[in-house]
């Protein structure tokens, strides 16, 4: 059950034909085995199920970003070493395999998807006016789920999508908007310059930037009184027993450091806050979610899988002045504008033992968009996967996060 904080009905977790499977491709040189977990496996799986995708590919062919126009221009997965490399995005094989289309929500996965907030509360975009905010009434707007985004322009390293839509929130406010989303491949030089870090030649890396703009195309201003919308980016990745999410927070700010009450308080052996860093255990075995409010959040969060040596860095743009963030929690709210900037989720079984993943999420949100007619808000996100040795990655983690990679590695081991 869950993708982005929502309960989902599912079959009991069971071994499927996909688990432990390999695909066989026939080429001129004979049969070639494609291992599950590789980029090639996921590309072949989607092809076999009629899912069309486009790829952003580096000149050397090592960095690959798979983007699916029919699924709102989402980045489905990436690789840092071509077709044979690890596939970093989580894909819901079982759901896609069934071939069904849900009128409520189609949880296909993907490592960066475009959504809009808030999810719950008086200004929710996912519940109709007057409805109780429970799962049976929750519906993802089609523009965020089943409607394709239109390709505006495209080349080997960038693709731009546009979409016009109208949405109505749970208070009856209507939003006419244009969505403009561009996904661009970043090379090693860009990443090194943007983050002021050094990347060794033998490191494997894939990185991309998404610029997500919403424009008020209606006649009325978007105001707090009628409710605001936010750009909400969600990334699904593959959990392991050796993965930890780590998030820096502002130690000298006021207010709660982390909201960990989404699905009940997170146990102390899974969530640790110390010396300006939050550590969150990611194993796909315990359903839990946390969020950082605007007063505590920085523009960075990360994860590290020590068994594979994969460092994931996620950066998001923050406003230059203090801004309000929409509250996505379901039901009555004390403050609809006390939302989180950064969220992370660890999947796990629900009461009946069923599970949709497992996967984990890192999410970022823009401020609420107080926009006059014709005005726009842009939320930018950068996702970087670097695969290397601990001694290569440790200086990067220290420089960007002020954190010790060895502490991250051993915190929950």
C-alpha positions in Angstrom: 0.0 0.0 0.0 1.5 3.3 -0.6 3.0 5.7 -3.0 3.3 9.3 -1.7 1.5 8.8 1.6 -1.5 7.0 0.3 -3.0 3.6 1.2 -3.5 1.3 -1.7 -5.3 -2.0 -2.0 -3.1 -4.7 -3.2 -2.7 -8.5 -3.5 -0.6 -10.3 -0.9 3.1 -10.0 -1.5 4.0 -13.1 -3.4 6.7 -14.3 -5.8 5.9 -13.4 -9.3 7.4 -14.5 -12.5 9.4 -11.4 -12.5 11.2 -12.0 -9.2 14.7 -13.4 -9.7 14.0 -13.5 -13.4 16.2 -12.7 -16.4 15.2 -11.7 -19.8 16.7 -13.3 -22.9 17.4 -11.1 -26.0 18.3 -12.7 -29.3 20.9 -10.8 -31.2 23.2 -11.6 -34.2 25.8 -13.0 -31.8 23.2 -15.3 -30.2 21.4 -15.1 -26.9 22.3 -12.4 -24.4 21.1 -12.6 -20.8 19.8 -9.4 -19.3 19.8 -9.4 -15.5 17.0 -8.0 -13.5 18.0 -4.8 -11.8 19.8 -3.5 -14.9 18.7 -0.6 -17.1 18.4 -2.9 -20.1 16.0 -5.2 -18.1 13.7 -2.3 -17.3 13.9 -0.9 -20.8 12.9 -4.3 -22.3 10.2 -4.8 -19.7 8.5 -1.5 -20.6 8.9 -2.2 -24.4 7.3 -5.6 -23.9 4.3 -3.9 -22.2 3.9 -1.3 -24.9 5.2 1.6 -22.9 6.9 4.1 -25.1 9.8 6.1 -23.7 12.5 8.5 -24.9 16.1 8.6 -23.7 18.5 11.4 -22.9 22.0 9.9 -23.4 25.5 11.3 -22.8 28.0 11.3 -25.7 29.8 8.2 -24.3 26.5 6.4 -23.8 27.1 5.8 -20.1 24.6 8.3 -18.7 21.0 7.4 -19.6 17.8 9.0 -18.5 14.5 7.4 -19.5 11.5 9.7 -19.8 7.9 8.7 -20.5 5.7 11.3 -22.2 2.4 9.4 -21.6 3.2 9.4 -17.9 3.4 13.2 -17.5 7.0 13.4 -18.7 8.2 11.4 -15.7 11.8 10.2 -15.4 11.2 6.4 -15.1 14.7 5.3 -14.4 18.4 6.1 -15.1 21.7 4.4 -15.5 25.3 5.6 -14.9 26.9 2.9 -17.0 24.7 2.3 -20.0 22.3 -0.6 -20.6 24.3 -2.9 -18.4 24.3 -0.5 -15.4 22.1 -0.6 -12.4 18.6 0.8 -12.9 18.1 3.4 -10.2 14.4 4.1 -10.4 11.7 1.8 -8.8 9.3 0.3 -11.3 6.1 -1.4 -10.2 6.4 -4.5 -12.4 3.3 -6.2 -10.9 1.0 -3.3 -11.6 2.3 -2.7 -15.1 2.2 -6.5 -15.8 -1.5 -6.6 -15.0 -2.2 -4.1 -17.8 -5.1 -2.5 -16.0 -6.0 1.3 -15.9 -7.4 2.6 -12.6 -9.7 5.6 -12.4 -8.3 6.3 -9.0 -4.5 6.0 -9.2 -2.0 4.1 -11.4 1.1 3.5 -9.3 3.6 2.7 -12.0 6.6 4.0 -10.1 9.4 6.1 -11.5 12.3 8.0 -10.0 10.9 11.5 -10.6 7.3 12.4 -11.3 5.4 15.7 -11.5 2.5 16.2 -9.1 0.8 19.1 -7.5 -0.1 19.7 -3.9 -1.8 19.8 -1.5 -2.9 16.2 -1.2 -5.2 16.6 1.8 -6.9 19.3 3.9 -9.4 22.0 3.0 -7.6 22.9 -0.3 -6.9 19.3 -1.4 -6.7 18.6 -5.2 -7.3 14.9 -4.6 -10.7 15.1 -2.8 -14.0 16.7 -3.9 -15.7 19.4 -1.9 -17.6 18.0 1.1 -16.1 14.5 0.9 -14.6 12.8 3.9 -10.9 12.5 3.3 -10.5 8.7 3.3 -8.9 6.4 0.8 -12.1 5.4 -1.0 -12.8 9.1 -1.9 -9.2 9.9 -2.9 -8.6 10.3 -6.6 -5.4 11.5 -8.4 -6.4 14.2 -11.0 -6.1 12.6 -14.4 -3.7 15.3 -15.6 -1.2 13.9 -13.0 -2.0 10.2 -13.7 -3.4 9.2 -17.0 -3.0 12.2 -19.3 0.0 12.5 -21.5 2.1 15.6 -21.6 2.8 17.1 -25.0 6.4 17.2 -26.2 7.3 20.8 -27.1 10.9 20.3 -28.0 13.5 17.5 -27.8 17.2 16.7 -28.5 19.7 14.1 -27.1 20.2 15.9 -23.8 16.9 17.6 -23.1 13.1 17.3 -23.5 10.4 19.8 -22.8 6.7 19.1 -22.1 3.7 21.3 -21.9 0.1 20.8 -20.7 -2.9 23.0 -20.1 -5.4 21.9 -17.4 -8.1 23.0 -15.0 -8.2 21.7 -11.5 -10.7 22.3 -8.6 -9.8 21.9 -5.0 -11.9 20.7 -2.0 -13.0 24.2 -1.3 -14.4 24.7 -4.8 -11.6 27.0 -6.1 -10.8 26.5 -9.7 -7.2 26.7 -11.1 -6.6 27.2 -14.8 -3.0 26.5 -15.4 -0.2 25.7 -17.9 2.3 23.2 -16.9 5.8 23.5 -18.5 8.3 20.8 -17.6 11.9 20.4 -19.0 14.2 17.5 -18.2 17.8 18.0 -19.0 20.8 15.7 -18.8 23.7 17.1 -16.8 27.3 16.1 -17.5 30.1 15.7 -15.0 31.5 19.2 -15.6 28.1 20.8 -14.8 27.7 18.7 -11.7 31.2 19.5 -10.5 30.8 23.2 -11.1 27.2 23.4 -9.7 28.2 21.7 -6.4 31.9 22.7 -6.3 33.0 19.0 -6.0 35.6 16.8 -7.6 34.5 13.8 -9.6 37.1 11.1 -10.3 37.3 9.7 -13.9 36.5 6.1 -12.7 33.3 7.1 -10.9 30.0 6.2 -12.6 27.6 9.1 -12.7 24.2 10.1 -14.1 22.6 13.4 -13.3 19.6 15.4 -14.6 17.8 18.6 -13.9 14.1 19.2 -14.1 12.5 22.7 -14.3 8.9 22.6 -13.5 6.8 25.8 -14.1 3.1 26.4 -13.5 1.4 29.5 -14.8 -1.9 31.0 -13.8 -3.8 31.1 -17.1 -7.1 32.1 -15.5 -8.7 35.4 -14.9 -8.5 35.4 -11.1 -5.5 35.5 -8.7 -4.6 32.4 -6.7 -4.8 33.4 -3.0 -4.5 31.9 0.4 -8.2 32.4 1.0 -9.2 30.1 -1.9 -6.2 27.8 -1.4 -2.9 27.6 -3.2 -1.2 24.8 -5.2 2.4 23.7 -5.1 4.7 21.8 -7.5 5.4 18.5 -5.8 8.1 16.2 -7.1 8.2 12.6 -6.0 11.0 10.1 -6.6 10.7 6.3 -6.1 13.9 4.3 -5.7 14.8 0.7 -4.7 15.4 0.1 -1.0 18.1 -2.3 0.4 19.1 -3.3 3.9 22.2 -1.1 3.5 20.4 2.1 2.4 20.1 5.2 4.6 18.5 8.5 3.7 20.3 11.5 5.3 19.0 15.0 5.3 20.7 18.1 6.7 18.6 20.5 8.9 19.1 23.9 10.3 20.0 23.5 13.9 19.5 27.1 15.0 16.0 27.5 13.6 12.8 27.4 15.6 10.0 24.8 15.5 9.9 21.1 15.1 12.9 19.5 13.4 11.0 16.7 11.7 7.4 15.7 11.3 7.3 11.9 11.7 3.6 11.4 12.5 2.4 10.6 9.0 1.9 6.8 9.7 2.5 6.8 13.5 5.7 7.9 15.2 8.9 6.4 13.6 10.8 4.2 16.1 14.1 5.6 17.5 16.0 2.7 15.8 14.8 3.9 12.4 15.1 7.7 12.8 18.0 9.6 14.4 18.5 13.3 14.6 22.0 14.6 15.6 24.5 17.2 14.8 22.4 18.8 12.0 21.7 15.5 10.2 18.6 13.3 10.1 19.3 9.6 9.4 16.4 7.5 8.2 16.6 3.7 7.8 15.5 2.6 4.3 14.9 -1.1 4.0 11.4 -1.5 2.6 10.3 -3.3 5.8 8.6 -0.7 7.9 6.1 1.8 6.5 7.0 5.3 7.7 7.3 8.8 6.4 8.9 12.1 7.6 8.9 15.7 6.5 11.0 18.8 7.1 9.2 22.1 7.5 10.5 25.3 5.7 12.2 26.6 8.9 14.4 23.6 9.1 14.9 22.5 5.5 18.0 23.2 3.3 18.1 22.6 -0.4 19.7 19.1 -0.2 18.8 15.6 0.8 20.6 12.4 0.0 20.7 8.6 0.3 23.5 6.1 0.3 23.5 2.4 -0.5 26.7 1.1 1.0 26.5 -2.3 -0.5 26.6 -0.9 -4.1 28.4 2.3 -3.3 25.6 4.4 -4.7 25.3 8.0 -3.5 22.1 9.8 -4.5 22.0 13.6 -4.2 18.8 15.5 -4.6 18.8 19.3 -4.7 15.8 21.6 -5.0 15.4 25.3 -5.5 14.3 27.3 -2.4 12.7 30.7 -2.4 14.9 33.7 -1.6 12.4 35.0 1.0 10.4 33.1 3.6 7.4 31.5 2.0 4.4 29.4 2.9 4.2 25.7 2.1 0.9 23.8 1.6 -0.1 21.1 4.1 -0.8 17.8 2.5 -2.1 15.8 5.5 -5.6 14.4 5.1 -8.6 15.6 7.0 -9.1 18.7 9.2 -5.9 20.8 9.6 -4.9 23.4 12.2 -2.9 25.2 9.6 -3.3 24.5 5.8 0.0 26.4 5.2 2.3 24.5 7.6 3.6 22.1 5.0 6.9 20.3 4.4 9.7 21.2 1.9 11.4 17.8 1.9 9.8 14.4 2.6 11.1 10.8 2.6 9.1 7.6 2.8 10.1 4.0 3.5 7.7 1.4 2.3 6.6 -1.7 4.2 3.7 -4.1 4.8 0.4 -2.8 6.1 -1.9 -4.6 8.6 -2.9 -7.4 6.3 0.7 -8.1 5.3 0.4 -6.8 1.8 2.8 -4.4 0.2 2.9 -2.5 -3.1 6.7 -2.1 -3.3 8.9 -2.2 -1.6 10.4 1.2 -2.6 11.4 4.4 -0.9 10.7 8.0 -1.8 12.5 11.3 -1.6 10.1 14.2 -2.3 10.4 18.0 -2.6 7.8 20.8 -2.9 7.7 24.3 -4.0 6.1 27.0 -1.9 2.4 27.6 -2.4 1.9 29.6 -5.6 0.3 33.0 -4.9 0.0 34.0 -8.6 -1.7 36.8 -10.3 -3.2 36.0 -13.8 -0.3 35.3 -16.2 2.3 34.9 -13.4 4.4 31.8 -12.9 6.2 29.7 -10.3 9.2 27.5 -11.1 10.5 24.7 -9.0 13.8 23.2 -10.1 15.2 19.9 -9.0 18.5 18.1 -9.6 19.0 14.4 -9.1 22.6 12.9 -9.1 23.6 9.3 -8.8 27.3 8.7 -8.2 28.6 5.1 -7.9 32.2 4.8 -6.5 34.4 3.8 -3.7 33.8 5.1 -0.1 37.1 7.1 -0.2 35.9 8.9 -3.3 32.4 9.6 -2.1 33.3 10.6 1.5 34.8 14.1 0.6 31.6 14.8 -1.5 29.3 13.9 1.4 31.4 16.0 3.8 31.5 19.0 1.5 27.8 19.1 0.6 26.2 17.8 3.7 28.7 18.3 6.5 28.3 14.6 7.2 30.6 11.6 7.7 30.0 8.8 5.1 31.2 6.2 7.6 28.6 7.4 10.1 25.9 7.2 7.5 27.1 3.7 6.5 27.1 2.3 10.1 24.2 4.3 11.7 21.7 1.4 11.3 24.0 -1.5 10.6 
